[in-house]
Amino acid sequence: MKKLGVLFLIASAIVACNQQNKDSYTITVKADGLEDGKQVFLKKADENNQPIDVDTTEVANGTFTFTGKADSPEIHYLFIDQVGNVPVIVENGDIEIEAYKDSLNYSKMGGTPSNDDFYEFISGTRSISDKIGALREQMMKASQERDTVTIATLQDAYGDIQEEAGAYELEFVENHSDSYISALVLEKMLMSQSQTPEKVKELLAGLSENVKQTKVAQKLTEQIENMTKVSVGAIAPDFSAPTPEGKELALNDIKGKVTIIDFWAAWCKPCRAENPHVVQLYEKYKDKGLSIIGVSLDRKKEDWEKAIAEDQLPWHHVSNLQFWQDPIAQLYNIRAIPATFILDENGKILARDLRGDALDAKLAELFEM
């Protein structure tokens, strides 16, 4: 029995070494129920977060395979024609996936360290996702019935589940410092704002050097640096861009006692819904020193100008007409709109992303000082 135990340990070590030393990857997917000939695409996101094709193949006898080389772990997606997609971490080694045609979210992946960790993380969050799904159904029903008491109770429960999810993510990162998945979880924290940039930076510093060298970790480092440049208390970076008339206008040219930088777009319904309220505030405080500069993320000049006219926005406007690739939006790390920054007369950021009553209260406070 002892000899068998020793042989088993040796065999396990050999398998582990083989995985570590492989300089290529093989992704083998078993997908019962998929008809032969169905196309499958291996894709990843480019610098603008748009999917690009990496490879393509077809299903044969309920399976399909991709092979290649990976410089470092990177998240990809297997797009199965007219079925859906499955995330996978492409890294050198033998990756195995068991995909379920009618429930791709429950697919199993493993075979390499990152995919083993990925499946562990997904499995750990599944119960939380189920709770959120159930709550949303109850919330929809309560909203239809106008049951305000139940709605309030469900909102409290949703907050508790969010705390549970946040605690799980923190625990996972702290217990998996040498995992590429931890870098992905930190990226999720930063984008969802479930943790502050300062906290994400602290957690990122605790990851292994190997993980810090991955693309996602390096991008995170850059994003955190950019975000701290536009955090409350920082001096807002100056910028300039064309006005609707084609003239160049800079932030520093229009600063008042209080200045609002408003990132918006004609296609953004929440932005358009908030505009009448901001117009009221502007009319109330413009003679006391309120200045507003709207930065549009539109693509077409005619859409931008039409929205300004329709919503009767009397303040300064600029746009590079480059959608999410707008350099000002990138400078201010804008990932969603509407987004606003409130500055004092020296350009110091006092608050951000205030709307409705919160914006009313902040402006009242500032102009009473």
C-alpha positions as CSV (number, residue, x, y, z in Angstrom):
1,M,0.0,0.0,0.0
2,K,2.9,2.4,0.8
3,K,4.4,1.7,-2.6
4,L,1.1,2.5,-4.3
5,G,0.9,5.7,-2.3
6,V,4.4,6.7,-3.4
7,L,3.7,5.9,-7.0
8,F,0.5,8.0,-6.9
9,L,2.4,11.0,-5.6
10,I,5.1,10.6,-8.2
11,A,2.5,10.3,-11.0
12,S,0.7,13.4,-9.7
13,A,3.9,15.4,-9.6
14,I,4.7,14.4,-13.2
15,V,1.3,15.5,-14.4
16,A,1.7,18.8,-12.6
17,C,5.2,19.4,-14.1
18,N,3.9,18.5,-17.6
19,Q,1.1,21.2,-17.2
20,Q,3.6,23.8,-16.0
21,N,6.1,23.1,-18.8
22,K,3.7,23.0,-21.7
23,D,4.3,25.8,-24.2
24,S,0.9,25.6,-25.9
25,Y,-2.7,25.1,-25.0
26,T,-5.4,22.7,-26.0
27,I,-9.0,23.5,-25.2
28,T,-11.2,20.4,-25.5
29,V,-14.9,21.0,-25.2
30,K,-17.5,18.3,-24.7
31,A,-20.9,19.6,-25.7
32,D,-23.5,16.9,-26.0
33,G,-26.6,18.0,-28.0
34,L,-24.7,20.3,-30.4
35,E,-25.2,19.1,-34.0
36,D,-22.1,18.4,-36.2
37,G,-21.0,21.3,-38.3
38,K,-22.1,24.0,-35.9
39,Q,-19.5,26.8,-35.9
40,V,-17.7,27.9,-32.8
41,F,-15.6,31.0,-32.4
42,L,-12.8,31.7,-29.9
43,K,-12.9,35.4,-29.2
44,K,-11.3,38.0,-26.8
45,A,-11.9,41.7,-26.1
46,D,-9.6,44.3,-27.8
47,E,-8.4,47.5,-26.3
48,N,-11.8,49.1,-26.8
49,N,-13.6,46.1,-25.2
50,Q,-14.9,44.9,-28.5
51,P,-14.9,41.2,-29.4
52,I,-12.3,40.0,-31.9
53,D,-11.9,36.6,-33.5
54,V,-8.9,34.5,-32.4
55,D,-9.8,31.2,-34.0
56,T,-12.8,29.2,-35.3
57,T,-13.7,25.5,-35.6
58,E,-16.8,23.2,-36.0
59,V,-18.5,20.7,-33.7
60,A,-17.8,17.1,-34.6
61,N,-19.3,14.1,-32.6
62,G,-20.4,16.5,-29.8
63,T,-16.9,17.9,-29.2
64,F,-14.6,20.6,-30.6
65,T,-11.0,21.7,-29.9
66,F,-8.8,24.7,-30.1
67,T,-5.0,24.8,-29.9
68,G,-2.5,27.5,-29.8
69,K,0.1,29.3,-27.6
70,A,-0.5,31.8,-24.8
71,D,2.1,34.2,-23.5
72,S,0.2,34.7,-20.3
73,P,-3.3,33.8,-19.0
74,E,-6.1,35.8,-20.6
75,I,-9.9,35.5,-20.5
76,H,-11.5,34.5,-23.8
77,Y,-15.0,33.4,-24.8
78,L,-16.2,30.4,-26.8
79,F,-19.1,31.7,-28.9
80,I,-21.3,28.8,-30.1
81,D,-23.4,29.8,-33.1
82,Q,-27.0,30.5,-32.1
83,V,-26.5,29.0,-28.6
84,G,-24.4,31.4,-26.5
85,N,-21.0,31.7,-25.1
86,V,-18.8,30.2,-22.4
87,P,-15.9,32.1,-20.7
88,V,-12.5,30.3,-20.6
89,I,-9.1,31.3,-19.4
90,V,-6.6,30.7,-22.2
91,E,-3.3,29.6,-20.8
92,N,-0.8,26.9,-21.8
93,G,-1.9,23.4,-20.7
94,D,-4.7,21.0,-21.3
95,I,-8.0,22.8,-20.7
96,E,-11.2,20.7,-20.4
97,I,-14.7,22.1,-20.6
98,E,-18.1,20.3,-20.2
99,A,-20.6,22.6,-21.8
100,Y,-24.4,22.2,-21.4
101,K,-26.3,23.3,-24.5
102,D,-29.4,24.5,-22.6
103,S,-27.6,26.0,-19.6
104,L,-24.2,27.3,-20.6
105,N,-23.9,29.3,-17.4
106,Y,-23.5,25.9,-15.6
107,S,-20.7,24.7,-17.8
108,K,-17.7,23.1,-16.0
109,M,-14.1,24.1,-16.8
110,G,-10.7,22.9,-15.4
111,G,-7.5,21.3,-16.2
112,T,-5.2,24.3,-15.7
113,P,-4.7,26.4,-12.6
114,S,-6.6,29.4,-13.7
115,N,-9.5,27.4,-15.0
116,D,-9.7,25.4,-11.8
117,D,-9.8,28.7,-9.9
118,F,-12.3,30.1,-12.3
119,Y,-14.7,27.3,-11.8
120,E,-14.2,27.5,-8.0
121,F,-15.1,31.2,-8.0
122,I,-18.1,30.7,-10.3
123,S,-19.4,27.9,-8.2
124,G,-19.0,30.0,-5.0
125,T,-21.0,32.9,-6.5
126,R,-23.8,30.7,-7.9
127,S,-25.9,30.6,-4.8
128,I,-25.6,34.4,-4.5
129,S,-26.7,34.8,-8.2
130,D,-29.7,32.6,-7.6
131,K,-30.7,34.7,-4.6
132,I,-30.4,37.9,-6.7
133,G,-32.5,36.3,-9.5
134,A,-35.2,35.3,-7.0
135,L,-35.3,38.8,-5.5
136,R,-35.6,40.4,-8.9
137,E,-38.7,38.3,-9.7
138,Q,-40.2,39.2,-6.3
139,M,-39.4,42.9,-6.9
140,M,-41.1,42.9,-10.3
141,K,-44.2,41.3,-8.8
142,A,-44.3,43.8,-5.9
143,S,-43.8,46.7,-8.3
144,Q,-46.7,45.5,-10.5
145,E,-48.9,45.3,-7.3
146,R,-47.5,48.6,-6.0
147,D,-46.7,46.9,-2.7
148,T,-44.4,49.5,-1.2
149,V,-43.8,47.7,2.0
150,T,-42.6,44.5,0.3
151,I,-40.5,46.6,-2.1
152,A,-38.7,48.3,0.9
153,T,-38.1,44.9,2.5
154,L,-36.7,43.5,-0.7
155,Q,-34.4,46.5,-1.2
156,D,-33.0,45.8,2.3
157,A,-32.5,42.1,1.4
158,Y,-30.8,43.1,-1.8
159,G,-28.3,45.2,0.2
160,D,-27.6,42.2,2.4
161,I,-26.9,40.0,-0.6
162,Q,-24.6,42.6,-2.1
163,E,-22.6,42.6,1.1
164,E,-22.5,38.8,1.0
165,A,-21.1,39.0,-2.6
166,G,-18.6,41.6,-1.6
167,A,-17.4,39.6,1.3
168,Y,-17.0,36.4,-0.8
169,E,-15.0,38.3,-3.4
170,L,-12.7,39.8,-0.8
171,E,-12.1,36.4,0.8
172,F,-11.4,34.8,-2.6
173,V,-8.8,37.4,-3.5
174,E,-7.1,37.2,-0.1
175,N,-6.9,33.4,-0.3
176,H,-5.8,33.2,-4.0
177,S,-2.9,35.7,-4.2
178,D,-1.2,33.7,-7.0
179,S,-4.3,33.4,-9.2
180,Y,-5.1,35.2,-12.4
181,I,-8.8,35.0,-11.4
182,S,-8.1,37.3,-8.4
183,A,-7.0,40.0,-10.9
184,L,-10.3,39.6,-12.8
185,V,-12.2,39.8,-9.5
186,L,-10.4,43.0,-8.7
187,E,-11.2,44.4,-12.1
188,K,-14.9,43.6,-11.4
189,M,-14.7,45.3,-8.0
190,L,-13.3,48.5,-9.6
191,M,-15.8,48.6,-12.5
192,S,-18.8,47.9,-10.2
193,Q,-17.5,50.3,-7.6
194,S,-18.1,47.7,-4.9
195,Q,-14.7,48.7,-3.5
196,T,-12.8,52.0,-3.6
197,P,-9.8,52.4,-6.0
198,E,-7.7,52.6,-2.8
199,K,-8.9,49.3,-1.6
200,V,-8.4,47.6,-5.0
201,K,-4.9,49.0,-5.1
202,E,-4.2,47.5,-1.7
203,L,-5.5,44.1,-2.8
204,L,-3.6,44.3,-6.0
205,A,-0.4,44.9,-4.2
206,G,-0.9,41.7,-2.3
207,L,-1.0,39.5,-5.5
208,S,2.0,37.5,-6.6
209,E,4.5,39.0,-9.1
210,N,3.4,36.6,-11.8
211,V,-0.2,37.8,-11.5
212,K,0.9,41.5,-11.5
213,Q,2.6,40.9,-14.9
214,T,-0.6,39.8,-16.6
215,K,-2.4,42.2,-18.9
216,V,-5.4,42.6,-16.7
217,A,-3.3,43.5,-13.6
218,Q,-1.2,46.0,-15.6
219,K,-4.4,47.6,-17.0
220,L,-5.8,47.7,-13.4
221,T,-2.8,49.5,-12.2
222,E,-3.2,52.2,-14.9
223,Q,-6.9,52.5,-14.3
224,I,-6.4,53.0,-10.5
225,E,-3.8,55.7,-11.2
226,N,-6.3,57.5,-13.6
227,M,-9.1,57.2,-11.1
228,T,-7.1,58.7,-8.2
229,K,-6.4,61.6,-10.5
230,V,-10.1,62.4,-10.6
231,S,-11.1,61.4,-7.1
232,V,-12.7,63.7,-4.6
233,G,-10.0,66.1,-3.3
234,A,-7.9,66.0,-6.5
235,I,-7.5,68.9,-8.9
236,A,-9.5,68.2,-12.0
237,P,-7.3,67.8,-15.1
238,D,-7.7,70.5,-17.7
239,F,-8.9,69.6,-21.2
240,S,-10.1,71.2,-24.4
241,A,-12.3,70.1,-27.2
242,P,-14.4,71.6,-30.1
243,T,-17.6,73.4,-29.4
244,P,-20.7,72.9,-31.7
245,E,-19.4,76.0,-33.5
246,G,-16.0,74.3,-34.1
247,K,-14.0,76.5,-31.7
248,E,-11.7,75.0,-29.2
249,L,-12.8,75.5,-25.5
250,A,-10.9,74.5,-22.4
251,L,-12.1,73.7,-18.9
252,N,-9.9,76.4,-17.5
253,D,-11.5,79.0,-19.7
254,I,-15.0,78.6,-18.2
255,K,-14.4,77.9,-14.5
256,G,-16.7,79.7,-12.1
257,K,-17.1,79.8,-8.3
258,V,-18.6,76.3,-8.8
259,T,-18.2,74.3,-12.0
260,I,-20.0,71.2,-13.1
261,I,-18.4,68.9,-15.7
262,D,-21.3,66.9,-17.1
263,F,-20.6,63.8,-19.2
264,W,-23.6,62.9,-21.3
265,A,-24.9,62.0,-24.8
266,A,-28.0,62.4,-26.9
267,W,-28.5,58.6,-26.8
268,C,-28.3,58.4,-23.0
269,K,-31.9,58.3,-21.6
270,P,-31.0,58.9,-18.0
271,C,-28.9,61.9,-19.0
272,R,-31.8,63.4,-21.0
273,A,-34.2,62.7,-18.1
274,E,-31.9,64.7,-15.7
275,N,-31.4,67.6,-18.1
276,P,-34.5,69.6,-17.2
277,H,-33.6,69.5,-13.5
278,V,-30.0,70.7,-14.2
279,V,-31.4,73.5,-16.4
280,Q,-33.5,74.7,-13.3
281,L,-30.4,74.6,-11.1
282,Y,-28.3,76.5,-13.7
283,E,-30.9,79.2,-14.0
284,K,-31.0,79.5,-10.2
285,Y,-27.3,79.7,-9.6
286,K,-25.7,81.0,-12.8
287,D,-25.7,84.6,-11.6
288,K,-24.0,83.5,-8.4
289,G,-21.1,81.8,-10.2
290,L,-22.3,78.4,-11.4
291,S,-20.6,77.3,-14.6
292,I,-21.4,74.0,-16.5
293,I,-19.5,72.4,-19.3
294,G,-21.2,69.4,-21.0
295,V,-18.9,66.8,-22.5
296,S,-20.8,64.7,-25.1
297,L,-20.0,61.1,-25.9
298,D,-22.0,61.3,-29.1
299,R,-20.7,60.0,-32.5
300,K,-22.7,62.3,-34.8
301,K,-22.6,66.1,-34.6
302,E,-26.2,66.4,-35.7
303,D,-27.4,64.2,-32.9
304,W,-25.4,66.2,-30.3
305,E,-26.7,69.6,-31.6
306,K,-30.3,68.3,-31.8
307,A,-30.2,67.1,-28.2
308,I,-28.8,70.5,-27.0
309,A,-31.6,72.3,-28.8
310,E,-34.4,70.0,-27.7
311,D,-33.4,70.0,-24.0
312,Q,-32.6,73.8,-24.2
313,L,-29.2,73.4,-22.5
314,P,-27.8,77.0,-22.2
315,W,-24.3,76.1,-20.9
316,H,-20.9,75.4,-22.5
317,H,-20.6,72.3,-24.7
318,V,-17.7,70.3,-26.1
319,S,-17.2,67.0,-27.9
320,N,-14.7,65.0,-29.9
321,L,-17.5,62.9,-31.2
322,Q,-15.6,59.7,-30.4
323,F,-18.1,57.8,-28.3
324,W,-16.4,55.9,-25.4
325,Q,-13.0,56.5,-27.0
326,D,-13.4,60.3,-26.3
327,P,-10.0,61.4,-24.8
328,I,-11.7,63.5,-22.1
329,A,-13.8,60.5,-21.0
330,Q,-10.7,58.4,-20.9
331,L,-8.8,61.1,-18.9
332,Y,-11.7,61.1,-16.4
333,N,-12.0,57.3,-16.5
334,I,-15.6,57.5,-17.5
335,R,-17.2,54.0,-17.7
336,A,-20.9,55.0,-17.5
337,I,-23.0,58.1,-18.1
338,P,-24.4,60.3,-16.8
339,A,-21.3,61.2,-14.8
340,T,-20.7,64.6,-13.1
341,F,-17.9,66.3,-11.3
342,I,-18.4,69.4,-9.1
343,L,-15.4,71.7,-8.8
344,D,-14.6,74.7,-6.6
345,E,-13.1,77.9,-8.0
346,N,-9.6,76.4,-7.9
347,G,-10.6,73.2,-9.8
348,K,-10.6,71.0,-6.8
349,I,-13.1,68.1,-7.1
350,L,-15.7,68.5,-4.3
351,A,-18.1,65.8,-5.3
352,R,-19.1,63.5,-8.2
353,D,-22.0,61.8,-9.7
354,L,-24.7,63.7,-7.8
355,R,-28.2,63.9,-9.2
356,G,-31.7,64.9,-8.2
357,D,-32.1,66.0,-4.5
358,A,-28.4,65.2,-3.8
359,L,-27.2,67.7,-6.4
360,D,-29.7,70.3,-5.1
361,A,-28.4,70.0,-1.6
362,K,-24.8,70.2,-2.6
363,L,-25.2,73.3,-4.7
364,A,-27.3,75.0,-1.9
365,E,-24.5,74.2,0.5
366,L,-21.7,75.6,-1.7
367,F,-23.5,78.8,-2.6
368,E,-24.4,79.5,1.0
369,M,-20.8,79.4,2.0
